[in-house]
Amino acid sequence: MVKHLDIFVFGDVKGVGFRAAAKAVAQNLGIMGYVRNEGRFVIIEAEAEEDTLDNFLEWCKQGPDSAKVEKVDFKEGHLKTFREFSIL
């Protein structure tokens, strides 16, 4: 079953290529949604099968080599039926 997650990634995740890496990983996994900077963190809205989202969350906890992720929070949301994964 397809689910929607709002993911909040805190730490040294801005200006280190996190959004571009998240997009590449999401596209590789077939996840739809977006990633954007928001204040002191990065927010991701992601839609995919639950197992796929679990894998993506694990990646978010590490991020690309250039990032230093301190914390990842997430909550389920309502499906928005995204057609691609983009950087906003």
C-alpha positions in Angstrom: 0.0 0.0 0.0 1.3 3.4 -0.9 1.9 5.8 2.0 2.9 9.4 2.4 5.6 10.6 4.8 6.6 14.0 5.9 10.3 13.7 6.8 12.3 16.3 8.7 16.1 16.0 8.6 18.2 18.0 11.1 21.9 18.6 11.3 24.5 19.8 8.8 22.3 19.1 5.8 22.2 22.4 4.0 24.8 23.4 1.4 26.3 19.9 1.3 24.4 18.3 -1.6 21.8 16.7 0.6 18.8 17.6 -1.6 20.5 16.5 -4.8 21.5 13.2 -3.2 18.0 12.7 -1.8 16.5 13.2 -5.2 18.9 10.7 -6.8 18.1 8.1 -4.1 14.4 8.7 -4.3 14.3 8.4 -8.0 16.3 5.2 -7.8 13.8 3.7 -5.4 10.8 5.0 -7.3 9.7 7.5 -4.7 7.5 10.4 -5.7 7.5 13.8 -3.9 10.0 16.6 -3.2 12.8 17.8 -1.0 13.4 21.4 0.1 15.3 23.5 2.6 13.2 24.8 5.4 14.8 27.0 8.1 17.3 24.9 10.0 16.3 21.6 8.4 15.4 19.8 5.2 11.9 18.6 4.6 11.0 15.8 2.3 7.5 14.7 1.3 7.7 11.2 0.0 5.2 8.7 -1.4 5.9 5.0 -2.1 5.2 1.5 -0.7 5.9 1.2 3.0 9.1 -1.0 2.6 10.5 1.5 0.1 9.9 4.4 2.5 11.6 2.4 5.3 14.7 2.1 3.1 14.6 5.8 2.2 14.3 6.7 5.9 17.4 4.6 6.7 19.2 6.5 4.0 18.0 9.9 5.4 19.5 9.0 8.7 23.0 8.9 7.1 22.6 11.2 4.0 25.4 11.7 1.6 29.0 11.6 2.8 29.2 15.4 3.0 26.2 15.7 5.4 26.1 15.3 9.2 22.6 14.2 10.1 21.8 14.7 13.8 18.1 13.7 13.8 15.3 12.5 11.5 11.7 13.0 12.4 8.8 11.8 10.3 5.0 11.5 10.3 2.4 10.0 8.1 0.4 12.3 6.0 -2.3 12.3 3.3 -1.5 11.1 -0.2 -0.9 13.8 -2.7 -0.2 11.6 -5.7 3.0 13.2 -6.8 4.1 12.4 -10.4 7.9 12.8 -9.9 10.5 13.6 -7.2 11.8 17.1 -7.4 13.9 19.7 -5.6 12.1 22.8 -4.5 
